[in-house]
Amino acid sequence: MFLWMFRVPIWNWLRTANTVSIGPLELKREISELADASRQLLEDSTKLQLLIAESRVIELEVFLSYPLLSEEQRRRMEENLDRLNEEINKLRRL
């Protein structure tokens, strides 16, 4: 009966509290902030991976222009370049 009388004020307090302790269980609003920070970190990491991969593509394209490569080496480099471009396209879709 006591809890029923104060259910609205308690509910409002629970919604605005940063930390709510119920026995050994502690619920934190910071989980939402942690999830947001994790999403931002993942996005930043993806951007960095994309930048590194695009830089590597440029390096491979320059290296392919060297006349000292054998046909086999040139073929393998072109395959690597194609695979890297595929991975870059996957990163861009994230």
C-alpha positions in Angstrom: 0.0 0.0 0.0 2.8 2.4 0.9 4.5 1.9 -2.5 1.2 2.3 -4.3 0.7 5.7 -2.8 4.1 6.9 -4.0 4.3 5.1 -7.3 4.2 8.2 -9.5 6.9 10.2 -7.6 9.1 7.0 -7.3 8.7 6.4 -11.1 9.6 9.9 -11.9 12.7 9.7 -9.7 13.7 6.4 -11.3 13.5 7.9 -14.8 15.7 10.9 -13.9 18.3 9.1 -11.6 21.7 8.5 -13.0 22.2 5.4 -10.8 19.5 3.2 -9.2 20.5 0.6 -6.6 18.2 -2.3 -6.0 19.9 -4.6 -3.5 23.1 -6.0 -5.1 22.0 -4.9 -8.6 23.0 -1.5 -9.8 21.5 -0.1 -13.0 23.2 2.8 -14.7 22.1 5.3 -17.2 25.7 5.4 -18.4 25.1 2.3 -20.5 23.4 4.5 -23.1 26.4 6.9 -23.1 28.8 3.9 -23.3 26.9 2.6 -26.3 27.0 6.0 -28.0 30.8 6.3 -27.3 31.3 2.7 -28.7 29.4 3.6 -31.9 31.5 6.7 -32.4 34.7 4.7 -31.8 33.7 2.1 -34.3 32.8 4.8 -36.8 36.2 6.5 -36.3 38.0 3.2 -36.6 36.2 2.5 -39.9 37.2 5.9 -41.2 40.8 5.2 -40.3 40.8 1.8 -41.9 39.4 3.3 -45.0 42.0 5.9 -45.1 44.8 3.4 -44.7 43.4 1.1 -47.3 43.0 3.9 -49.8 46.6 4.9 -49.2 47.7 1.4 -49.8 45.8 1.3 -53.1 47.7 4.3 -54.3 51.0 2.6 -53.2 50.1 -0.5 -55.2 49.1 1.5 -58.3 52.4 3.3 -58.2 54.3 0.0 -57.7 52.5 -1.6 -60.6 54.0 1.0 -62.9 57.5 -0.2 -62.2 58.9 -2.0 -65.3 60.9 -4.4 -63.2 58.0 -6.6 -62.2 57.6 -10.0 -63.9 54.3 -10.9 -65.4 53.5 -13.2 -62.4 54.3 -10.4 -59.9 52.2 -7.9 -61.9 49.3 -10.4 -62.0 49.5 -11.1 -58.2 49.7 -7.3 -57.5 46.7 -6.6 -59.6 44.8 -9.4 -57.8 45.8 -7.9 -54.5 44.7 -4.5 -55.7 41.3 -5.8 -56.8 40.8 -7.6 -53.4 41.7 -4.4 -51.6 39.3 -2.3 -53.6 36.6 -4.8 -52.8 37.3 -4.5 -49.1 37.3 -0.7 -49.4 33.9 -0.8 -50.9 32.7 -3.0 -48.0 34.0 -0.4 -45.5 32.3 2.4 -47.4 28.9 0.6 -47.0 29.3 0.4 -43.2 
